[in-house]
Amino acid sequence: MESEKRHEIFINDKKFEVFEEKMTGSQIKALANIPPGNRLFLEVPGKVRPDKPIADTEIVEMKSGERFYDLPVGQVGVNRTIGRMSF
């Protein structure tokens, strides 16, 4: 069931507005037209913990400002911090 609360999330640096309180990994991928075989990740701020992989069937609570990205199968990482370095 949809709620009245709007959440702004980012998928591959593109902003999306969602009204669902919870979405599965598959639903998040579909929203951004991510190929079903790609892996989805939730960015974890800072460098203390690695980004969290999100399985297609995993239910994710939507929170405004959260950032997701995908990687093709076989790609083990990507430097997503170029141009965002803080000193």
N, C-alpha and C positions, 0 to 999 in steps of 0.2 A: 504494500500500500504506500502511496506517495504521501509525503508530508508537505506542508506549506513552506518549510524552511529551505532556502536556497543555499547551496554550497558551491563555491568556486574552487575547482581543482585544476591542476595542470597535468597534461599528458604530453610528453615530448615537447615541453615548453609552450604548448598551446593551451589557452584558457578554455575551460568548459564549465557550464553552469548545470548542476544537477539538483533535483529535488528529492531524490531518494535518500533515505537515511543510511541504507546499506546497499552495496552492490557486490556482485561476484567479480572475480578477475576477468572472466569471459565478458561480462557486461561492460567493464571498463575498457577492455580491448576493442569491443565492438563500437563503443562511443567514438573512439579515435581511429577507426578503420585499421587497427593493427592486425596483421595476419595471425590467424588462430595458432599457428605453430610457434610464434615468437614468445619469449619469456617476458613477463611483466614484473617490474620492481617498483617498490615504494622507496623514495629517497629518504634516508635518515640523516638529519642535519648533523654536521660535525664529522670528525674522522674517527670517533671512538668506536662506533659499530658500523658494520657494512650495511648497505642498502638491503631492504627486506624483499625477498622473492615472494610474489603473489601467485598462487596456483589458480588455474581457471575456476575451480570450484570453491575457492576460499572466499568467505564473506568478509568484506572490508567496510568498516564504519566510515562514512564520509565526513570529512572535516575540511572546512574551507582552508585553502592555502596548501593542501597536500600536493606533492609532486610525484608523478609516476613516469616511468619511461620503459621502453621495451628494447630487447636485444634479440637478434636472430639466433636460432639454435646454433651452437658452435662458437659464437663470439663470447669470450669470457669477461670482457670489461671494456669500458670506454672512459676516457678522461672527460667528464662532464663539467669540470671546474675551470676550464680555460676561460680567461676573461672575467672570472669571478673571484680572483684571489683577494684575500684581505690581509692586511699587514697590521 
